[in-house]
Amino acid sequence: MNDTARKTILLVEDDVLIAEAEAMTLRDHGYDVLTAHKGAKAVEAALADPSIDLILMDIDLGRGMSGPEAARKILERRGLPIVFLTSHSEREMVDRVREITRYGYIIKNSGDFVLLSSIDMAFDLFEAHEKTREREEKFRLMAENATDIILAMDLEGRFTYASPSVETQTGYTPEEVTGMTLPNILVESYVGPVIEEIARELAEPPAKRSRSRTIEVQFARKDGSILDVEATVGWLIDDRGETIGIQGNARDITERKRAENRMRMMSEMLDTAPGSITVHDHGGRFLFANEKTFEIHGYARDEFMALNLSDIDVPESTALFDERVRLIMERGEASFEVKHIHKDGSIIPMEVYAKKVDWLGTPALLSIATDITERKRAEEALETERAQMLSVFDSLDEVIYVTDMDTYEILFANKKIQEIFNKPMVGGVCYREIQRLDAPCPFCTNDIIRKMDYRPYRWEYYNPVVDRHYQITDRVIRWPDGRDVRFEMAVDITDRKRVEEKLKFSESLLRTIMDTIPSCIYLKDFEGKYLFSNEFMARLYGTTTEEMLGKTDVYYSQRLRLKEEEALAFIKDDQDVIRSKQKKFVPEEPFTLPDGSVKWFQTIKTPLELEDGSEYLLGVSQDITNRKLFENELDDSLDRNRAMLSAIPDLMFVFDRQGVFLDHNPFAGADMTVMPPEQFMNKPIGEIMPPDIASLTLTHLDLLFETGEEQVYGYSLPFGGEIRHYESRMVKYGEEKALAIVRDITDRKKADETLKESEERFRTLFEQANDAILLHDFSGNIHAVNASARRRLGYTEDELLSMTIADFDPDFIARDDMRRFWTSLPASIEGRNRRKDGSMFPVEIRLSEIHYRDQHLIMAQVSDITDRRKAEEALHRSEERYRRLVESSDDLIFSVDRAGVFQTAGGRRLKDYGLTPEDLVGKSIESLAGGDAPMFLKRHDRVFESGEPYTYEHTFEYAGVVKTDQTTIYPIRDAEGRVEYVGVLCRDITTRKKIEDTLVYARDEWERIFDAMPDLVCIIDPEHRVVRSNRAFAERLGMTPGETAGKTCYELVHDTGTPPEFCPHVKTMADGNAHSIETEEIRLGGIFQVTTTPLYGPDGALTGSVHVARDMSERVKIEEALRESEEKYRLLIEHSHDIIYTLNPDGIFTFVSPAWTSMLGHPVDAVEGRHFTEFIHPDDHPACFDFMRLVIESGRRQEGVEYRVKHADGSWLWHTT
C-alpha cells in the first residue's frame, strides 16, 4: 500500500474463521480492519463510522440480508467503494453485482496478490471518480451562477446547453431552450445573417476561422418582448482539435441600446416636432432649425439657414425685434404673437414662445412657434350658442338651477322652478329658497359631486316643502367666469313613486308569505319558464328569485346547476300535468347539485288555467334528502376507496407465508400485459420469478414474519428490451399474509452514468468561454481560471492560481469591506485590470456567489470594455447637445414606445407636473396616468397607425393653478421609415385659452346636459323643421341628433306630410303661448305628454318652439304590473297546501288563505278581522305572544313555534309556524 495515511476497511463475511484470516492479511499490509458477519450489521457500521474507506462484501451472507442488498442500502446513504467477495464465478453472478457497484469482484482463495491489487485498484478508481465529480460540480456551479446567458450549440444548429440565467432574461427555462434552434430564439431579422455567417466560417479551414467574435442581436423572449444582447461566440473544439459546435455568452445591453435610442430620438423629436423650433443669435442669425420650420415657411434647409430672422418677419414684427430681445434678456423668456412671411409671399400668424439659452457656448435665443391661423378662425359664435341653450333650459318642464358651491347663491333658475315657488330665485340662497332652511341642507351633494370629476351624480329626493318626489341629476360645471358651480336638474316623479310604493308594498307582503314557507314553491308556463319562485327554490339553483324569472330548468342545466336529463324530465312531466288538468303527487324525485351531490324531493304539481286561457303549473316540493343520506354516504365510501387504489402507480401483491400470490392491485398504472394476472395468481413465487429473485423474496418474507419489521430490497429483470431495476417494500398484512409494493427505480440508476458526461460539458463551456472567468474566495485567493482570463491578463494558469485578485485588480475591496459588499450579490461593477506587462484596461465585472462543497466562493465574469467605453463617450457628447436643447425648452418634450413606456423626457415644463425626467423614463403611461391611461394610449396608437401628427388640448391642475396644454403627438421613424416611437410636445397655452375655453366649456356643458335629459327634446322652427334635438329624441326614432336636423317634426314623428290637427307647435306659433297635450305616439313607442314652449330670438321675434315629450308609459306599466302581481300571488296562495295568514301589530287577522277552510273548516270571512287568540288554545297563548314579539323586535323571519289551532268541529290540531 503506497498511501501514507492508514485506511480503514470494513470486512463483511459470515464465516468467522475466514473473516479473521482475511482481516489478519489486511492488517499485515497496513490497513485498519473492522468486521461484520451479517448484512444488517454491515449497513449499521458503514453508516455510523465515517472512518471507513472501503468495504469488502461477501455476496452470500447466509440467512438474512444478502451482500448485494446490504451494499445497496449503504450506497443509498453514503458514497464508498465496495468490492464483492464470492465463491462463485458464474457470469450471472458477476452481472448481478455489477449493477450495484463497479469497484471490483474477487473470487475467494485467489491469493493475497489478487486481493491487495483489487483493493488498490478500487481506491484509485474511487479517487478518480470523486475528482471527476468535484470538477463537474465546480464547473456546473460556475455555469449555472453566471449572470450572462451561457449557450452551447451543435453543428446542426440545435442548442445543447443553456445556463439558468436564460430563464431570468428570456422567460424560457434551460430545458425549453435545449433542443431549440436559432429561429426559435432569435428575432426573425437576425436569423438569416447569423446562419449564413456560421456556414461561411465552417467552409473555411480551421486555421482561418476567427477565434471569437462579438455581435449584437435580439432575442425573442417567451412573452413576446425583445431582449437586446451582445453575444460573444466562438467554436467548441474537442480533445482531437475537431470543431464540434459553437459556444458563447450573451449579455443584456438593453441600457446601452436605450442610451443610443435616446440620442437618436431626441434628434428625431426636435426635427419632426409639429411646431417651428429655432435657435438664433442676438442678431437674428439662425444656428438651428427643425424640419417643421422649413415646412411652415416653404424653404429648403440650405435656403432657410442662409436667411436672417428679419428676412421672414413682417415690418411691424421687425420693428419690435430689439424690444423683444431686451425683454427676453431681462425676464429670461417671453411669449408674443408675430406674423411671418412665407416663401410664396403669404402671411403666417404665429404664436411664439422665446427664451434665452446657451448654445454650445454662444448666447442665443430659443424660439418655439406655432401657426395659429385656424385658431383665429374658430373664436366667433360661441356666446350666441350659449345664449340659445339657456333659452332652451328656460323652456323645459324640468326643474333646472345653478348655484355657487361655496356661497350657495342661485346663479340661474329656469322658468319651471320659479313657477313652482312662485317667486324669482336668482340671487337667493338655495337652502332658503328651495328648502326653507337657515343652514345648508344636511343631504347636500356638493361634497359628492366635487369628487366626481365633472361626472353626473343621480339620486332621488322627496321635497316636503312642495310635497313632490324628484329624480335629480347633479354635476359640477364650469361657469363663464371660470368657477366651478353646481348644476341640478330635477324631474318630477311623484305619480310614478306613488304607484311604485303601492306595488312594492303588495309585492313585499305576498313575497314574504311565500318565502316563509319552508318548501320549494314555483310557477311555470307550458314552456317551462319560471314565472315565480320563492327563496327556497332559488337557493336550490344557487341564484335569486329575480334571476330565475324567464329561465328554464334546461337553462340551469347548461350552467351545471343540475343534470340535463333531469331538467328535460322535469319539463316533460310538468307539461303532462298541464295537459291532463289533473293534480299529480310525485313521491320522490332526484335533483343533482353542481358538486355532484343529490337532493331528493316529494312534489305536488297542480295545473292552473287563467281567465284568458293561459295554462300554468304550480309546484310545491319538500326536501326528503335526509332519508336517502345513509345510502348515498355508503356509495361515496365505496367510490372513494376504488379511486385511492387506482391512483397508486406501483404494483401491489399479497403473499401468504409460503410466497404464493393471493391478490394484486388491478387498478395500478403499471403495465400488466407482460404477465397477465391469470399466469401468477395462486401460484408460488418460485414458479414465476427467476430463482435468485424468488429466493431473495422468500428470505425477506421469512424475516418479515420473524421480526415484524418492514423489509426493503431490490432486484432487476429484463423488460422491454432492457434491464429494469425494481425496489420492493414488504409489510405484514394480517397474521398470515404479506403486502408487497414494487416500484421501478431504473431512472435513478441511470443518473450516475451521465455524471462524467456532464462534467466534460461544463468544463468545456468554462474553458472556451469568451469572457474571462475567475473563481475566488472572500480573501481574493484564486481557485480556478479559464483560458480567456489567462490570455487577457498574460499569465499562465499556475501563476494565476498562486496570486490573489488584488495582484491585478487595483480596485479590489479590502477583506473587511468586501464581506459587506458580497451581501448584495449578484452585482455588476466596472473597474480596471492590470496585465502582466503592466498595461491597464477597463473591465466590466459581473459577480455572483457560489456555494461549493461547504465553501462560499465568488465567480467573476470579466469583460474588456475598452471599445465600449470609447463608443459611450462619443454617444454622451452627442446626446448632451440635444439634451441641453430639450431641457432649455419650457415645453414638455418626451417620447413613448408602442407599449406606452416613456423613453426620453425633458423640458422645464416637467415641473408643472411635479416630475423629473427620472420619474418618467422607463415607466409606463398606465402606471402614471391611472384611469386616463386608455385615453392617452388611444391617441398614441392613432399616430402609430396613421403616421400622421395629432394635436389636442389638455387642462390640468398643479399647485392649485389650472393650466391648459396644447399637446402634439408626432411619429418618430427608424432607418426603414417605420414609426418606432412617438414624440410628444406639450405647450402651455393657459393664457390664450382662458376666455375661449370658458365659452367652449359652457357650450359643451349645456349640450351634454341637453343630451342627458330623459325627456325627448327638440327645437322646431316656424316651418316645423327640427333645428336641434337631444339624444333621447333621436334614439327613439333610430337616428342620430344630426340626422334629425332639417326634417319636419310631423314627418319624423307622425310619418305624415302635414301637421296633425292637435299639433301644439301650431298653436304656440299662432298665439306665442305654451301648449300641452297627452297622446299615444306609435313611432316613439309610448304614451307621451307633449309640451311646446315659445322660443324668442335676440331681437324678440318668435323663432320657433321648444318641443318636450315626456314618456308616461312607465306609469301605465307599473299600474298594470300591480294588477298582475296581485293576481299571480292570489293564485299561488289559493293553491298552497299551507295555512297562510297576516296579522297586524294588535293580533287581528288581516288576511287568511283558503287553507283555513279546507284544513280547519273556518270560512275565510269568519276569520279575517278577528283576534288570533280566538282560534289558539289558551295554554299556547304565552308561547305565541313571545314568538310574535321576537319576530317584530328582530325584524327577521323566525321558525319553530308549535301551538294548537281550533277546528270548526271543536277539535284542536297541532301546527308549527
Beta strands, then each sheet from edge to edge (+ up, - down):
strand 1: 8-12
strand 2: 32-36
strand 3: 52-58
strand 4: 82-86
strand 5: 105-107
strand 6: 149-154
strand 7: 159-162
strand 8: 212-220
strand 9: 226-237
strand 10: 243-252
strand 11: 276-280
strand 12: 286-289
strand 13: 333-341
strand 14: 347-359
strand 15: 362-371
strand 16: 399-404
strand 17: 410-413
strand 18: 457-463
strand 19: 468-478
strand 20: 484-492
strand 21: 520-525
strand 22: 530-533
strand 23: 584-592
strand 24: 598-609
strand 25: 615-623
strand 26: 651-656
strand 27: 661-664
strand 28: 711-719
strand 29: 722-732
strand 30: 737-744
strand 31: 772-776
strand 32: 782-785
strand 33: 827-834
strand 34: 840-852
strand 35: 855-864
strand 36: 892-896
strand 37: 902-906
strand 38: 950-958
strand 39: 961-973
strand 40: 979-988
strand 41: 1016-1020
strand 42: 1026-1029
strand 43: 1075-1081
strand 44: 1086-1096
strand 45: 1102-1111
strand 46: 1141-1143
strand 47: 1149-1152
strand 48: 1202-1206
strand 49: 1212-1216
sheet 1: 2+ 1+ 3+ 4+ 5+
sheet 2: 7+ 6- 10+ 9- 8+
sheet 3: 12+ 11- 15+ 14- 13+
sheet 4: 17+ 16- 20+ 19- 18+
sheet 5: 22+ 21- 25+ 24- 23+
sheet 6: 27+ 26- 30+ 29- 28+
sheet 7: 32+ 31- 35+ 34- 33+
sheet 8: 37+ 36- 40+ 39- 38+
sheet 9: 42+ 41- 45+ 44- 43+
sheet 10: 46+ 47-
sheet 11: 48+ 49-
end
